[in-house]
């Protein structure tokens, strides 16, 4: 297999399958060989299921031989290799959640999203690296090396879906699943130069249940088409996630001819690195050049980080048995300790903060179809750090471990759909991402605007720079 085929999307892959010049077994074997060659340095994967992936590829090949491309009507991801973040259970395949306490856990059933991907014909090639329980926006834990950024292996891939983002950027699979409780899909998507989509809360069932009502499950991909396709496949209610029973109906309305876009260059007051600021401003200008209405705004909501800290710390404490503290990431333990000291009144105050933010966003989104802003204000930082040096360094007791990503976490508290799309590379060759945020349940409009940027600022060929890495 031509090594450059690693970076094609599902539509291009299916065209190759249709002509017969590429077979699923050939493509999946090529991806697995690339993982074996490159992932010793990248560390995107915690577990690779080569045997299972090849068995699935053989099955897909038989199906295509029998039914031809008509098989895609029922199974739109047939023969497409994908990875699953290691927070999400996979039947018969080790799921560690980045934790020493769970390093040998093998679930007996798939999470709903994984089951739906398999039913659509996707080939699960393995489980991608994550911080312990997804606690930080980097990808380091105590069971594996930190995940590197494919564009510079001394830098972080971001997190906590850093393994997923690095794998997709490096051509180690067509797409991946990630989870996002405070930016964990969008941050690594921006730092690795891929598309990362957080659907409306509840659109895709989240199992184990997201009791804090922050965590979303969504795709990372190299094309907007694939991000939309995976989202569509994974969406729909499931009784194991009661929050998935209530999202509003997805609209079938045509997007407005002229989008009203609120451009926020400094979300949360964060001043962006010059490379980030320049690339994001140019991307927003490209939308204006297409005839859309772009208005620059000051940040239209108060900083909700204090509420987020209380909610996340309470969740970390609830999920950490004291008898397993010695197995936990030491940097995570101050967050756990903080959570153990919170009162019921503290959590009610946090929920009031969430409610205030939702009210503010409701008012804001009555004026705009979309908000646009830098996904993160900084370039990728050192691979082994859990936050950039502009934050508290290596002092987790400061409890500002996510404060530096001020553009991302507000939209977990509100549950709105948001996507990070690549908008170019900075002066050192590192990727930059722009975030687009939409009205509740208008996932279609967010992805539509992402597609406009993909056409105006095409990025697929940029991955070929990684061919020799």
N, C-alpha and C positions, 0 to 999 in steps of 0.2 A: 504494500500500500504506500502511495506517495505520502510522505510525512506531512505535507502541507494540508492534506485532507483532514487532519486532526481538528482544524479550526472552522470547518464548515458547520452550517446550522442544519436543523432537521429537514427543512425543505430541500436544500441542496443534497443532503444525504439520500433522501427518497428519490430524487431525480437520478442519482447514480444507481440506486437499487432498480429503478424502472428500466434503465437502459441495459442493465446486466453487467456493467463494467466494474461493479463493486458488489460484494455479497456481505450480508450481516456478519458471517463468521470471519471474513477477511477484515472488515472494519473494526469489529470488537477486538480481534486479536491484535490489530495495530494499536488500538488504544491501550490495551493491557501491556503491550511491549513498551509503549511510551511511558506508562506509569512505572514499570520496572526500571527503565533507564533514567528517568528524570526525578522520580519522587524521593529517591534517597537524599536529594539535596533540597527539594521543595517541602516535603513532609505535609502534603495536602491530605493524605489518607491515613486513617488509623487502621482500617481493615480493607483488604481487597479480596473480592470474591471471584477469582479468575475462573474456577471450575464452574460455579453457578452461572457466571456471565456467559461463558462459552456454551453451556447447555441451553440457555435462553436464546442465544444467537442462532444455534442450530434449529431450535423450534421456530424462530422467526423466519429463517431461510426456507424451511419446509412450507410454512404458511404462505409465503410469497410465491413459492414455486407452484403451489396448488391454486391459489386464488388471484395471484397477480396483485397489482396495486389497488384493486377493489377492496382488498383487506383493510386499507387505511380508513375506509368509511366507518368501520366499527372500532378500529384500533389505530388511532392517528399517530401514535408514537412507536409503531411497530419497528423493531430493530434499532431503536435509538438508545445509545448508552447514556445513562444518567447516574449520578451519585446522590447519596442521601446523607445529610448532616447527622453526626453521631449522637444528637439529642433525640432523634426520632426512632422509635422501635421498628425493627425489621425482623420478620419471621425467619428463624434459623440462622441469623447473621448477627454476630457480636455487636452489642450496643453499649458502649462504655459511658456515654455522657461525659467523656473527658475526666472520669473520676477513678481513682484507685479502688474505691469501694465497689465499683461496678465493672471493673475491667474484664471480668469473665462472664457477664450476663448475656444470655442468648434468649431473646424473647420468643414466645410461641405464637405470636400473631403480629401482623403488620399494623402500623398506624393506618388510619383511613386513607390519608394522602398517598402512602406508599402502595397500598392495595389498589388504589385507582390508577396509579401510574403503571403498575404491572398489568392491570386489566386492559389498559390502553396500548400495551405492547412494549413499553419501555423496558430496557435491560438494566437492572441494578448492578453496577460494577463494584460498588463498595461504599464504605462509610467514611465521611470526611471529618477532619480534625476540628476541634472546638475547645474553647476554654472550659474549665470545669463547670458543668451545669449551664454554660453560656453566660457566666457571671460578668465577664469583662469584654471590652471591645478590642481585644487582641486574641490571638489563638495560641495560647500556651497553657500547658497543664503538667501534671506530674507523671503521666504515663507515656509521653512521647516528646520529641523535640518540637520547638515552636515552628509554626508554618511560616515559610518565607514568601515574600512578594515575588512573583515571576519576573517582574521588571528590574528588580534589584534584590538579590537574595540576602543582603544584609539588612533589609527593611521588613517590616511587618506586612502581612496580608490584611491586617485589620481583624475584626472579629465581632461576634463570636463565630460567625459563619465563614471564617477566613479560609478554612480548608476547601469549602465549596467554591468560593470566589477564585482562589488560586488554581484549583483544578480546572475550572472553566476557562480562565484566561490562558492557561498553559496548554489547552487542547487535550486535557485528560478527561474526556467525556464531553458530550454535546451540551449538557445542562446539569443543574444540580438543584436540590432542595436546600433551603436554609430556614432558620427561625429568627424572629426579630422581636425582642422584648423592649429594646431601647435604642434600636438602630442596627441590630446585628446582621441584617441582610444588606442594608444600604451602605453602611460604613465600609465593609470589605469590598462591596461592589465598586464603590468610588475609588478606593485605594488600589484595586487590581484592574480597573478599567473594563468592567462588565456591567450588564444590566441586572439590577437587583430590585425586585418588586415586592412590596408589602401590601397585600390586598386589604380591603376593608375588614375590620375585625369580625371574625366568625365566618367569613366567606369560605375559607378552607378550614375544615375541622382540625383542631389542635389536640393531639393525644400523645402523652399524658396531659390531662386537662390544665389549662392556663387559668388557675383560680384567681390570679391577680388581675385578669382582664387586660393584660398588656401584650401578650405574646401572639404573634402572627406566624403562620407558616406560608412560605412563598418560594418562588423560583429565582435562581440566578442563571443567566444565559448570556450568550454572545449576541443574540438578536432580540429585538422586541417581539418579533413573531413567536419565537420559542418561549419567551416569558409569558406571553398571552396564552399560548397553547397549553403549557403546563398548568397555568392557573385555571384554565377552563376545565382541564381534566381532573384536577384535584378538588374543585369547588363542589359545594352541596352539603346539606345537613347530614349529621351522623349523631345518633343518640349518645355516643360516648363523649361528645362535646356538646353540652346543652346550649352553649353560646352560639353554636353553628346553626341552631334551629330558628334564629330570629333576625338575621340580616335582611334588609329590605331587598325587594326584587331588583335584579339587575335590569337596567334600562336598555331598550332597543332603539332609543332615539338617536337620530343622526347628530353628530357633534355640530356645534354652532360654527358657522362659516368664519366668524371672528371670535377667537377666544379672548376673554378678559383675564389677563395674567398679572398678578401682583408680584413684582420682583423685589425680593428682600436680600440685598447684598450682605447684610450683617445680622443674620438671625441670632437672637439672644445677645446681641451686642458683640458677637465674635468678629474680630477683624481678620480677614482671610490672608493667607500667604499670597504674595504678589502673583505667583503662577496660578493659584486657584482663582483669585479675583479676576484676572485677565481672561482666563478660559471661560469662566462662567458668564462674565459680562458679554463676551463674544457670542456665546450660545443663545443668550436671551435676545441679543441684537438680531441673531438669525431668525428667531421667531417673529420679531417685529418686522423684519424684512419680508416675511411671508404674509404680512398684512394683519397680524394679530395685535391686539391692543395691550401694550406693556406699560405698566405704571410702577415707578420705583416707590417703595414703602419703607418706613421704619418698621421694626418688628412689631406686629399688631397684637401681641399677647405677652403677658407677664411670664417671667421665667418660672416654669413649674418644677424645677429640679428638686427643691426641698420636699415636695410631695412625692416625687418619684423615688427619692432615696428611702423614705420611710416605707413605701410599699415594697420596693425591691428587697430592702434589708429584712423586712418581716417574712417575705417568701424564702429568702436564703436561710433564715433561722429555722423556719418551719420544716425545711427540707434537709436539715443537717442534724442527725442524731448526735448528741454529745459524745457518745461512746466511739464515734468515728471521726472525731475532730483531728486525731493524729494523722488521718489519711488525707485530710483536706489541703488544698492549696493555701499556704500560710498567708498569702496576700489577700485571699478571700475572707479569712477568719475575722478581721476587724468589722467587715460588713455583717457577718453572722452575729458577732457579739453585739453590735449596735441593734440588730433586729431583736435579739433576745431581751434587750432592755426597753423596748417600746411598750407603751400602754395601749389599751383599746381607744382611749381618747386621742392618742397620737395618730392612730390609723384613721379615726374619723376626721381629724383635721386634714390628713392627707387626701381623703376622699372628697372633702370640701374643696380642696385645692384643685383636684381633678374636675369637679363639677364646674368650678369657676372657669377653668380653661375651656371646657366644652362650650360654655355660654359665650365666651369671647370668640371662639372659633366659629360658632354659629353666626354671630354677627359679622365677622370678617368674611366668611364664605358666601354671605348673601350678596356681596359686591363682586366677587371674583369667581371665575370658573376654576382657576388653578393658582397656586402659589409656586414661585420658583425661587431657589436659593442654592448656594453651595451646599453639597451634601455634608462635607466636612471642611473645616477652614484650613487644615494643615495637610502637607504631603505625608506619605507613609513614614513612620518613625522607626526607631531601632527594633529589630526583629524580636528581641527578648524582653522588651518593655511591655507593660500592660496599659500604658497611657503615654501620650507625648510629653516631652520635657517641659512644655508650657504648663502642664498640670502639676500635680504635687510630686512628680518624680516617682520614687518608690516608697511613698508613705501612704498606704491604703487607709490608715487611720483618719486621714483628712476627709474621707468619704466623698471625694470629688472624682471618683474613678470614671464617671461617664459625663461629667459636667462639660468637658471639652467638645463634646459632640452635640452642641446646643440646638442644631437644626433638626436632629433626628428624634430625640425622645419625646418631644411634645406630642407627636402624632401617634405614638403608642398610647399615651394617656387619652387621646381623643378617639383613636381607632380609625382614623381616616386612611384612605389609600394613598400610597406614596411610592415613587420609583426613583432610583438613582440611575442616570444614564451617562456613559462616557462622553466627554466633550473635548477631548484632546489630551495632550501631554505637556507638562511644564518644561522649563528650561533644562532640567536634568533628565528628561525622558520618562518621568513618573506620571501616571494617569491622574486625571482630574474628573470628578463627577458632579453633575448638576442634579439637584432633587426637584421633582415636580410633585405637588401635593394637591389632591382633589377633594371634592365634596363627598360626603359619605355615600357609598354605593355607586359612585360614578367611576368605578375602576376602569371602565371602557374609555372614559375621557382622558384619564391619566395616561393610559397606554397609547391612545391616539396621539397625544402630544409628544410622547416619547418617540413614536414612529416618525413624526414630523422632523424631530431633531436627528434621528438616524439617517433620514434622507438628506437633510441639509448639511450634516457634518458626519459623513459616513466613516465608520470606525472598523469595519470587519477586516480590512487589509492590514491594519496596524498590528494584529496578532502575529502576522508572518515575521515580524521583527524578532519574535521569540523562537523562531525555528531552530536556531543553533544553540539555544540555552540548555 
